Amino acid sequence: MDAIVLAGGYATRLWPITLDRPKMFLPLGEETIIDPIFASLETDDRVDNVYLSTNERFADDFETYLADSEFDKPTLSIEETTDEDEKFGVISALAQLVEREEITDDTIIVAGDNYLSFGVSEFIDSFVARDAPMIAAYDVGSREQARSYGVIDVEDNQVVGFTEKPANPSSSLVSIACYGFPAESVDLLETYLEEDNNPDEPGWFIQWLHDRTATYAFTFDGAWFDIGTADSYLDAVEFMLNDGTYVADSATTENVTLESGVQILEGATVTDATLTRTVVFPEASVKDASLEDSIVDSHAAVNGVSLTESTVGAHSTLNRPE
């Protein structure tokens, strides 16, 4: 069995001020968002090859990550594009990767910029048992929120309806970016594209596929965070920390009050401050300040201010007005 991890883009698209790192590398305590996915695939003997898919623009970042990581299975597979604006659609990129890497086996596909509260191996267990296309499904709790995703109708765990980003969702059960395709379904990617179907989000392929072959849903409780906004990233931090806090050993804190969902990373300094649902990135400093639902990027300085739902960009300084 093979696995494809979709790298996703930079965190620049999450905030108005640049966080110059791929979303999948955003820290969650001592890990990054992608680490649990790779860890699960690394220890699963059913998975022979793990391909990390990205384009040429981000290749150096991912090569560095893989070289420094503890994981042996992942290899980088680079698309023939250099910029996210040039990407020709996720489905087209998948078909290209399948051809480039000569993939002919059952395949797991998972987005690296999603936080999953289940191990990918649990998903593989269900996929192997069904021996049929499978998608991970999560109840987002409201039909309004479901409008942003592929909405699923199921009967006895079989997908009987699928609509990508519907205006009027039939339920709040949505497809998340975790899929299992038997080898024969992987081959259908090319057929799908040859019929001039939508080459973008994988949900369009699922919408097409489930009418042609029995497709099943792996539903789970727990949590799922699609890291597409600053708020969703902070939600993931708070969940992972179990409403607690994380302070790196090399960080300095003095006279601080840390509420739930706070992480202070390597080399950061926080003094005389109150933080709630806030991430302070490496080598940043916060002094005489109150921060809530905020992010202070690397080497930034925040002095004498109160911030809510704010981002302070890397290497910038924010002082109390005179």
N, C-alpha and C positions, 0 to 999 in steps of 0.2 A: 504494500500500500504506500502511496505517496501523499505528501501534504504540501499545500501551497499556502503561504502566509502573505497576505496583501499588506504591503508596508504602509500605505496611507501617506498623506502629505505632511507638510510642516505645520507646526502649531501657529504659524503666522496667521492662519485663517480663523483662529479661535478668538483672537483679541485684536483690538485696534492698534496695539503696540506690539511689535515683533517679539515673539519668543522663538529664537532662531534654533529650533531643534525639531526633529520629527515627532509627531504626536505619540507614536509608540514608545518613545524614549522618555516621556514625561515620568517623573519619579513618583512612586508610591512607597514611601518608607525606604527600605533598603533595596527595593526592587524598582523596575520600570514596568509600564503597562504590559509590554510584550513578554517579559520574563516568565510569568506563569504559563503562557501558551507554549513557549519553547521548552520549558521544563517538562510539561506533560507529554509533548511529542518526543522528547529526548528519551524518556524512560519507557515508552510504549514500543515493545518489540514488533508490533504489527506494522509500524511505520518505518519504511526503509530510507526514504529520501524526504528532506524538507527543503523546499525552495522558497526563498524570500524574494518576492517580486517587487521591483522598484524601477524607476527610470534612471537615465544616465546622470541627471543633475544631482541626485541624492546618493549615487553609488558609493562615493568615498565615505560618507557618514556610516552607511550600513556595513561596508567592508571593515571599518575601524571597530564598529560594535561587535561584529562576528569574531574578529581577531582577538578581541579582549574578553570575549564571553567564555563561559564554561561549557558551552554547548558544541557538540561535534557534528551533529546531523545537518544543521542549516547551511545551505550554500546560496550565494547571491545569483539571481537570474535577472538580467537587466533588459528592460524594454528598449525598443528602438526609438525612444523619444527622450528629450532632454529637459522638458519643462512640463509642469502639470497642465498648463493651458494647451499643450499639444497632445495630451493624452486622448486616445481615440476610443475610450470607453473601457470599463472594467471587463466586460465579456470579451471584447476584441483582444484585450491584453491577455486574458486567460487563454484564449484560443492560440494566441501567438506563443505563450509560454509552453503550452502542451506540445506544440509542434517543435519549438526550439529545444526543449529538454527530452523530446521523444517519450512522453508519458503515455503509457498504454495500460496502466494498472488502475484499480480503484483509487479514488483521490478525495482527500479532505481539503476543504478550502475555508480559511478563517481570516478575518480582518485583524491585523495586528494593533489597530488603534481602538479596539473595544476591550473593556474590562469585563471578564466573565467570572461569575462566582462558582462555576462548575469547571472541573478538569476536562480538557478536550478528550481524554481517554474515556470518560463516561459517555460522551457523544459517540465515540467510535464503537463502544459496546453495543449501543442501540443500532447503529448503522450496520454493523456486521450481522447482527441478529436478523434484521429486515432484509439485507441484501437487495436494497432498493434505494432510490434517491431519498435523501433525508435532509431536512432543514431544522435548525434550532429555532424554537418559537418561545416568545415571552409576552406575557400580558402586561402592557404598559399602564393599564388602569383607567384609561380614558380614551374614548373614540376620537376626541379632538387631537390628542397627542399621536394617535395611531395614523393620522392622515399623512405623517411624514415618512411612513414606512410601507412595506408590503404587508397587507392585511390578509390573514389566513382564516379560512373556515375549515374545521376538521370534524370528521366522524370516525370514532374508534381509532384515533391517531392518524388517519389518512387525510391528506389534504384534498378537500373537495371543492375548494374555492380559493383563489389567490388574486388579489388586485394590488398592483403597485401604486402607492401614493393616491388612494381614492379620495374624492371630495367628500363622500359620505360613507365612511367605513361601516362594514357590517358587524364588526366586533372590535375589541381592543387587543386581540392576539396578533402579534406581528412577527415577521421573520427577521432574525438578526443575521449578521454576516458570518454564519457558520454553516457549512454545507457538506454533505457527503454524496459523492457520485460514483456509482459503479462504472467500470471501464466503458461499458456501452453508452452510458449517459455522457461521459466525457467526450466521446466521439461525436455526440450530437451538438456540441458547441459550434462546430464548423457548419453543420446543416442549418442550425438556427441562423447563423450569420449569412449564409448563402441565400436564405429566404428574405433578406433585407429587413430583418427584425431589429428592434432597438439594441444597439451595441453597448449601452451604458450600464446601468446597475444590474447586478445578478438577479434581482427580483423579476425583471422582465423575462429572463430565461426560465425561471421557476414557473411563472405564469403560463408560459408556452409549454413547458415540459410536463406539468402535472396533468394536462389534457391528453398526453400521449402515453404516459406510463405511470403506474401507481407510485405516488410520492408521499412520504410520511413526515410527521412532525415530532421532534424531540422537544417536549415542553419541560420547562424547569421553573422552579421558584427561585429563591435567593435574590440575586441582583444582577443587573446588566447595565453598563454605562457606555453609551456611544459617545466617545470623546470628541464632540463637535462644538462645544461651547466651553467657556471658562467655568460656568456653573456645573456642567456635567463632570468636568475634571475635579472640581472641588467636592462634588457628590461622591465620586469614586474614592478620593482621599479619605473623606469622612467615613465611608463604609469600610474601607480596608483597615483603617485605624480603630474600627469598632467604637466610634465616638471618642477615641482617646487622642493622644498626641504623639509625635515623633520628633526627637531632637537628635541630630547626628552627634557622634562623640566629639567631633572636631568643631562643633558649633559652640558659641559662647552666649549664655543667657544670664541676665542679672536683673533682679527686681521685675520679673515679668509675670503676667497672668495669661495662661494659655487655656482657652476653652476648647471644645471638641473640634476635631478636624483640622488641626494645625500641624504642619511639618516644617521644621527648620533644618535646612540641609547643610552640607559640609562647608565649614569655614565661615558660615554666616554669624553675624553678631546682632543680638536683640537685647536692648536694655531699656528699662523704665517704660514698658509697653504692655498693652493688652491686645491679644490676637484671638480671633474667632474665625474658623473656617478660612484659613489663610496659609499660603505656601510662600516661604522665603527661600529663594534659590541660593546656590553656593556663592559664597563670598559677598553676599549682600549685607546691608546693615540697616537696622531699624532702631531708632532712638526716640524716646519721649513721644510715642505715637499710639494711636488706637486704630487697628485694622480689622475689618470684618468682610468676609466674602471677597478677598483680595489676593493679588499675586504680586510679589516683588521679585523681579528677574535678577539674574546673576550680576554681581558687581554694582547693583543699584544701591542708592542710599535714600532713606526716608527719615526725615527729622522734624519732629514737632507738629505733626498733622494728624487728623482723623480721616480715614478713608473707608468707604463702603462700596463694594462692587467695583473695584478699581484695579488697574494693572499699571505697574511702574516698570518701564522697559529697561533692558539691560544697559548697564553703564550710565544710567541717568541719575539725577539727583532731584529730590523733591523736598523743599524746605518750607517751614512756616513762613507765610508772608510777613514782611516787615510792617 
